[in-house]
Amino acid sequence: MSNKTGDFAASDLADDLAALRADVAKLSDTIAGLVRTQTGSATAAVRGAVDDARDQLSQAAAQAQDRALGAAADIERRIEANPLTAVLIAAGIGVALGMMSKSRG
């Protein structure tokens, strides 16, 4: 009789191990799916942040270009309004640069 009890115990143990293996396999699949989902969410978040940064950089570059063009147009208007002053300023800058390069050379 003790042999039948041992057979039941071995059979129960084998069934329990098989059930445990199946549970571990299901858990592994569930974790893998969760990791894939989280990776996809993180990738989407990073892409969104990069796109936002690109848009902001593009807007900042466009604004800087607009300011530079406005400043160039303003300087051009001032030169047209006061050509003699512009020539004297350019000559003064040229003399100053010439003196500075002479002292180094």
ABEGO torsion letter per residue (X at the ends): XAAAAAAAAAAAAAAAAAAAAAAAAAAAAAAAAAAAAAAAAAAAAAAAAAAAAAAAAAAAAAAAAAAAAAAAAAAAAAAAABAAAAAAAAAAAAAAAAAAAAAAX
